Amino acid sequence: MVGYTGKGNSGLESSYNYMLMESHTSKLKQVKNEFSDAKNPGDSLYTTLNTTLQQAAADALDGYRGAVVVLEAKTGRVLANVSNPVFNPNTIDEDWEALNADDESGVFLNRGLQGRYPPGSTFKIVTSLAYLRQNGTLDGFSFDCDGELTAGNYTIHCSGGEVHGPEDFAGAFAHSCNSAFAQIGLGLDKDAFRSLADSLYLNSRLDLELPTSKSSFDLDSTTADALVMQTSIGQGDTLVTPMEMALIASAVANDGEMIKPRYVDNIVSADGQAVKTFYKESLGTVMSESEANTLTELMKGVVQSGTAVSLSDLPYNIAGKTGTAEHGSDGETPHSWFVGFSNADDPDIVIAVVAENGGYSSEVAVPIARQVIEAYYAQQ
């Protein structure tokens, strides 16, 4: 992510190459260097990354391809961005040919920013917002889950064949009831759903310091019921990056304000003088404070009594959503997801985890998130 030079260049090294080559050392030193044929020292770049947390995230993800993204909730500072598998930038010249010959590893892909995955049930955050915006309230919703829902000739099943029985909206969200959310999706205005997705940057490329892939959400008034049902539970044609899901969770955490993620704090001259300082940048308000508060309560319920209940013993008031995302051909182990934020009433960090082919989120992504969250608070 910081980058490398030699066999090409990448990362922040590439993005800020021009600034790093500039020298803002004192005029006196520049004159002295000129007379002594010495080069003027370039500027230095200080990232937002927390090296301890970055290592903790790498350790937690070890053994899985995937990504962990951690944001400082109120500022958008990227505290960790781990992608696995990785390569050693210190030996890039020696390893270049072997790394490029390994087409399947995707070792040069920053999965946090460029990996595109079906979001699975983490997308129920967006579906819930669409329902709330259309109906004004979650009160009065009820659904009796018998483990599946059929519309026309297409049937959606709840994960693992589970039958949830009678549910209100909070219960359906906490237990990630696919049948209930497929029914919710069928009742949504498709054009409004698409407009909401667009406002959340689901069909736009994020303009960050590092290259990103564009997440995608394809739904309109002509979309067939089967695809609407799939889309409402985070399947179908929807693809997202982990950073996109972190961005959505951060908007919930920040009372509806979407804050642009950033990787750089400041640029400093060789003399230690600040050349440029980077500050919080808002991408706008994408939901009302009331909507964000309602979603926060739903996400807290996931941890208190739902699919991420294993986090409930932590003293950090975590709000989150799990996801087990099907992909590829039948029989492939699904991707494992968790997105959420800690200290929900006054958020500290936002986290997104995806473990490729990890299986049930409660068994993989949630424990990974737990390790990272504990590592963050161990430093406080």
Buried (B, 14 or more C-beta within 10 A) or exposed (E): BEBBBEBEEBBBBBBBEEBBEBBBBEEEBBEEBEEEEEEBBBBBBEBBBBEBBBEBBBEBBEEBBBBBBBBBBBBBBBBBBBBBBBBEBEEBEEBBEEBEEEEEBBBBBBBBBBBBBBBBBBBBBBBBBBBBBBBEEBEEBEBEBEBBBEBEEBEBBBBEEBEBEEBBBBBBBBBBBBBBBBBBBBEBEBEEBBEBBEBBBBBBEBEBBBBBBBBBBBBEEEBEBBBBBBBBBBBBEBBBBBBBBBBBBBBBBBBBBBBBBBBBBBBBBBEEEEBBEBEEEEBEBBBEEEBBBBBBBBBBBBBBBBBBBBBEEBEBBBBBBBBBBBBEEEEEBBBBBBBBBBBBEEBBBBBBBBBBBBBBBBEBBBBBBBBBBEBBBEEE
